[in-house]
Amino acid sequence: MGAAVLGVKDHCGWAVLVAVGGTPETPRVLLRERVTLLADPSLPDQPYHAAAGLELPEAAELIAAVERAERTAARDALGAAARELGGDGHEVLGVALDLGAVGAGRMALPDDLATVLSKHHFLHGAEGELYHDALMDGARSAGLAVSRYDFKQLRDTSAHVLGPGATGRVDGLRAQVGTPWTRDHKDAALAALLTLEAAAHR
């Protein structure tokens, strides 16, 4: 039934998944769901903030535990979505993820944990990277190729690559799927369309 790409917009502890097929001119939403990226209620969804008041060994242990849980949850969620799409006859080409503030080059996190934990802006950057990395590793563990985009520039990138009407067409997908169709859903769909377009020209 054609190719599909999973677009993901993540937050601390959860993410929106939108699978898109078709073409940039006639996109179709094949799947839309919100998934949990941290299923263990005993673990904090912002581990760097939670670790800021701990001794370094304890802080490192807490962050590592959250990392492991996130990677497992990301692998399971993305793998389940890919299997569902495959069962419906779609060839899943991969996953489209956000670069994040660090990946987009706007912030460089220090290498040592003590410095990260000492500055509030580093805490926020590290939290975001934790989930971005978990999704990237989870996708690859599920056997899915990863494409990454700067979501802050996503609409400009889409207009340049897919044409000026791409954003409007994605906004209009609400007519296909109903609500919710938030900015998160639209961004995930745009990223997925960019990956579909790139795959079509490889």
Secondary structure as UniProt FT lines:
FT   STRAND          3..11
FT   TURN            12..13
FT   STRAND          14..22
FT   STRAND          27..36
FT   TURN            41..42
FT   HELIX           47..51
FT   TURN            52..53
FT   HELIX           56..87
FT   TURN            88..89
FT   STRAND          91..98
FT   HELIX           100..103
FT   TURN            104..105
FT   HELIX           113..118
FT   HELIX           120..141
FT   TURN            142..143
FT   STRAND          146..149
FT   HELIX           151..153
FT   HELIX           154..162
FT   TURN            164..165
FT   HELIX           166..171
FT   TURN            172..173
FT   HELIX           174..177
FT   HELIX           183..200
//
